[in-house]
Amino acid sequence: MASSAVVHLIDDDESVRQALAFLLTTAGHAVRVYESGTAFLDALATLQPGCIISDVRMPGIDGLELQRRLKGLDINLPFIIMTGHADVPLAVEAMKAGAIDFIEKPFDDELLLSAINTALARFSEAGHREAEIAQIQTKLQSLSARERQVLQGLLAGHPNKTIAYDLNLSPRTVEVHRANVMTKMGATSLSDLIRMSLLAKALPGD
């Protein structure tokens, strides 16, 4: 779980907000509370990473609409829906739209805490993955145009001699470029280099 992660709690019922905020704070979570979906959207400029737990039925912007708007804004924090018994179909709809869990009221405290821990763990994993991808892309940007061409040949499965022929270079020159690529990328093997390149999805300049 990310230590800097915040649980964003959205519910129009003040007593529910207070009770859940107390529960989550006692469990060691940082919590921000909002009385409506509109209030949450108004605070996006100061949004801290973490997860969102929202009631599905609220005046104005309900949980489903909030989820849709966040998706449209490319804000992909893990989203948990709280629902009353009659709103289970809405929760299912929310899950289909990307919510990672729904909690039916009244719920057991441990059930809620478990769902939040799972959401924050997912946020942490996604954060690490995004950081790794950003690091790889920075390394790719450090490659010269010729080194990128050699890398493309390696990703295509071509041996040094074929890459040398395609680029009108000597095999020795290709070996030098290949060694430079491995060093700049911090790759320990060709398979490691391929894994990083696939993780970054595309070479810069392609």
VENCOR-V661407 format. One line per field, one symbol per residue. burial: + if it has 24 or more other C-alpha atoms within 12 Angstrom, else -. A space follows every 10 residues. Layout:
# VENCOR-V661407
burial->???
This chain:
# VENCOR-V661407
burial->++--++++++ ++---++--+ +--+----++ ++++++++++ +-----+-++ ++++++++-- ++++++++-+ ----++++++ +++------+ ++-++-+-++ ++++------ -++-+++-++ ++++------ -----++-++ --+--+++++ +++++----+ --++--+--- ---+--++++ ++-++----+ --++-++--+ --+---
